[in-house]
């Protein structure tokens, strides 16, 4: 319940009313009543001072009540302290990483030293993280990382790039088939708060599915599916997908595995696996078919598919409900017509919607 906070004016009126009820006997025997409403009196000044002091007390009580609860604590208040108490640090911004394929046409070996810069459009840049020597006339896979954190460093597979400072013998550069991924901003406050609450609600249980999911999330995964006996009897599979959603890079998988290995039970046989992103291409007839409704439906379905998570079930009823919520009931979901349960390592995302003219 939110505490009702009276205004300073109301508090001053309360002070004046209370003071008026008090009687004092003067030295001459007369009865005296103090009037805090009388202008330019000491009593009036006192009523204002007490009202302001009480108002600040009300504000403090309200704010401390908000900050004492993790569900309402703020970033500027006690949320960081709650996180520290429960051992849930905020995930920092990350730089995208991956590999580019560099083709050489030189008659001699070409070496790309650490720090060599690549760019796509002249704005964002990626640097070589390990010196790589390319044999004459050959192509090599070169590890790179974005120079800045955030999603701006993510690149799709096969995107062409170029050296910021040309190197003789290098003919072409292209992002490899796995793309460059993993770039993300600092964790959103609501996401951080949710992880703190999850730890409070579900404390460490000696290696339960919830434990593995929390560890994987704390290590950077955005979506997690914990599958018992995924690799055989006595094993645990931890399928992860990164923010985006994007499939994790080998380096990200290794980082999450290392984080979990440091916390899992000694005999816990847990392995982290990359999830598979499966685009979905629904067929929809809108009535009326407008640009605004297409945009609204696209956003609603994108959120619905992401909400399925890894290894979940896509319910036709959920897709219908998402469309109706933003576009009304005069529409038709032509496909899919039946629910679809995904494999334990698959996560759906919205691909390309096929639009048909409504009736």
N, C-alpha and C positions, 0 to 999 in steps of 0.2 A: 504494500500500500504506500502511495506517495504521501509524504507528510504535507499538510496544508501550511503554507507560510503566509502569515499576515503581513500586510504592508507596514512600513515604518509609521505611516499616518494612523493606521488602526492601532498599532502598539502604543503610540503617543496618546490616543484617545482612551485606551484602557488604563494607562498610567494616570491620566487626569481624572478618570472616573473613580479609580481606587483612592487617589489622594483626596478627592472631594468627600469621601465617606468618613474620613478621619477627622476627629474633633480634638482641639487642643485648648487648654485653659491658660489664658494669658496671666501675667503677674497682677493685673488689676481685677482678675476674676471673670473677665468676659470670655465667651466661647469663640474660638477662632477656627475657621475652615479655610484650607489652602486651595486656591483656584489656579490650576495649571493652564486653564484656557485664557486667563487674563494676559493680554499682550505685554511684552517687554518686562516680564517678571522672572524672578529666579525659578519659580515653580515651572513656568513654561520652558525655560532653558533645560531644566532637569528632565522634563518629560521627553524632550527631543533627544537628549543624550541617552537616556535609558532605552528609548525606542530603537535608536540606531544600534546600540549594543545588543539588545535582544534580537534584532533582525539578523545580525551577524551570527548569533548563536543558532538561530533557526537554520540559516544557510549551512552552517558547519554540520549540524545534526543531519540535515538532508544529504549533504555531500559524503559524509563519512558512512552513512547508511548505504549509499550507492557503491562506494569504493570497497566496502567490506564484503560485498557479494561479487564473486567472479563473474557472474552473468551480467553484471552492470558496471563493473570496474572499468576505468578508462586508461588509455595509454599514458596520459599525463598524470594519472593518479596512482592507484595501487595495483593495477594489472601486472606490471613488471615484478612487483614483490610477490604476488600470488604465483606467478610463473616460477620464480626462484624457489619458493617454498616447496612447490610440487615437482620441481625438476623438469620443467618444460620450457626450454629456451626458445625464443622466437627465431624462426628460420630466416637467415639473411638473404639478401639478393645474390643471385648466382649468375655466372657468365656462361654463355653457351659454348659447347665444345663438340668437336667431331673431327672429321678428316676431309681433306681435299685431295683430289688426284691431280698431280702435276706432271705434265708431259714435256719431256726434253727432246730437242732436236740437235743438241750439241754433239760434237765429235769426241768430247771428253766428259768426264764426270762433272756434274753440277751439284754443289752443296748449298742447301738453304739453311743458313744459321738460325739459331734461336732468336726470336724477335722479328724475323722477316714478316712484313705486313702484307695482307691481302685485303681487297675491298671488292664490293659488287657495284655500288653506285657512287662511290666517293664519300659516303657519309660514315656508316658503320665500318669497322675494321676488325680483322682477325689476325692473330700473331702465331707464328710457329712455336710450338712448345718443346720441340725436340729437334735438334739438328738432324737433317736428313740429306743423304747423298743419293743422287739419281744417276744411274748408269747411262752411258752414252746412248741416245736415241730411245730411252726407255721411259716408262711412267712409274711413279711411286706414290704411295699413300702417305700423306704428310699430316701429322696431328696439329690442330689449330684450336685456338680459344679466342672468343670475343674480347676485345680490349675493354669493354664496358659491360656491366651487369644489366640484366633485363631481357625482355622478350625480343628486343630489337636485334639481338645477336643470333636468333634462330633462323636457319635457312632450310629450304626444301631440298630434296635430293636433286642432283644434276644441274643445279644453278651455276652459270658461268661466273667466274671471278677473274681478277687480274692482280698482279703485283702492284703495290703502291710505288715501289721503286723497281723498274724493270731489271731483270737479270739475264744476261746474254745466254742464249740457249734454251730458255724456258718458252715453250710454244703456247701452252694453254693450261688453264687451271679450272677445275670444276668440282663442286661439292660431290662427295661420294654418295652411294645409293642409300646410306642410312641418314643422310642429312646432318645438319649441325643443330643440336638441340640442348635443352637444359637451362637456357637462359630464362630467368624469372625475377620479378621484383621482390623486394622484401615482403615477407608473409603478411597478408592482410590481417588486421586486428581481429576480425570475426573468426577467421580460421584459427588464429593463435588461441583465442578464447575457447573455441570449441575443443581444441586439443587439451587444454588445461582441465576443462570440465570432464572430458572423457577419462583422464587420469584419476580425477576425484571419484567419479562414479564407478570406475572399473580399475581398482588398484592392481598392482602386479600380482599375478596368480601363479608364478612358477613356470611360465612357459605356455600359457593358454593361447588360443587363436587371437584373442584381443591383445595380448602382450606383443605378439609378432606384428600385428597390424599397427599398433601404436609405435613400435620401434621403427618400422619401415617408413611410416609417415614422418616421424621425427627426423629421419635421415634424408628426407626430401621427396619421397614418393607422394603423389597426389591421390592416387587410387591404388587400393591394395585388395587382394583376395588371398586369404590363407587357406590352403588346401591340404588336409591331412593325407598322408600316404601318396603324395603327388609323384614321388620318385620311387615308390615301392613301400613295403611294410616298414614302419618305424621312421618314416621320413616326413618332413613338412615342406611343402612348396609355398613360397611367398611370391605371388605374381604381382608385379608393380607396373604402373604407368605414371609418367611424369605429368606435370602441369601442362596444359595445352588444349587437349591431351596429346602427349607425344610419347612414343616408345622410348625407353631409357637407352642411353648409350652404354657401351661396355664399361666405361669409367664410372658411370653412375651406378650401374649394377654392383660393381666392385665396392664402391663407397657404401652403399646400403648394406651389402653383405658384411663388410668390416664392422659397421655400426652394430648390426644384430649379433655378430659373433662375440662381441665384447659384452653382451648382455644376456644372451640365451643361456638356458641351463647347460651344464657341462656336457651332458649326454644328448642334448638336443641336436638332431640331425636335420638342420634347416638350411634350405638353399633358396636364393633369390633368383627369380626368372623374369625375363622381359615379357610383358603382356603384348598381345597382338591387337592393334586397332582395326576394327572392321567397319568401314563406311556403309551406311544404310541409305537406300535411294527410294523413298516412298513415292507413290503416285497419288496426287491429290487434285480434286476438282473443286475450285472455289466459286462461290456464287454470292456476291459479285466477285469477279476476278480483277482485283486492283493491285497496284504496286504496293500500297500501304498494307493491305491484307497479306500479300505474299511475304513482306518483310516481317510482319507480326507472327505469322505461322512459322516462318523459318526460325526465328528466335525461340519460340515456344518449343518446337520439336528438338532443336539443338540442346536445350536444357533437359528435355525429357530423356533423350538418348544418353546424355552424360550421367543422368541420375540412375541409370540402370547399373552402372559400375561394371566391374570385371566379373564374368561368369554369371551374370544375372539373366533375367528373362524380359524380353520386350513384349509388353502386353498391348494388344491392339486397342483395348479399352483406354489405356493410358494415352496413347497417341490421339485417339478420338477426343478425349477430354481436353488435351492440350490445344487442339485445333478449335474446339468449341469455345474454350475460355477466351480466345483472342479474336475469333472470326465469326462466332455464332454457329447455329446449328444447320444453316442452309448450305452445308458443304459435304463433301464425300471423300473419305479415305478409301481410295480404290485398291491400293496395295500398301502394306501387306494385309492379308485377310485372316491370318492366324498368328497366334503367339509364337515367339521364337526364343528358345532357351540356348544361350551361347555356351561355348566350351569354357572350361575353367580359366583359360588364359586369354579369353577374348573380351574386348570392350567395344560397344557400339558408339559411333559418332554419326552425326548427320552428314551424308554425302551430298548428292545433287538431287533436289526434289524435281520430279517430273510433273509439270503442271498440265492439267487438262481443263477444257472449258466446262464450266458447271452447267447443269440443266436449267 
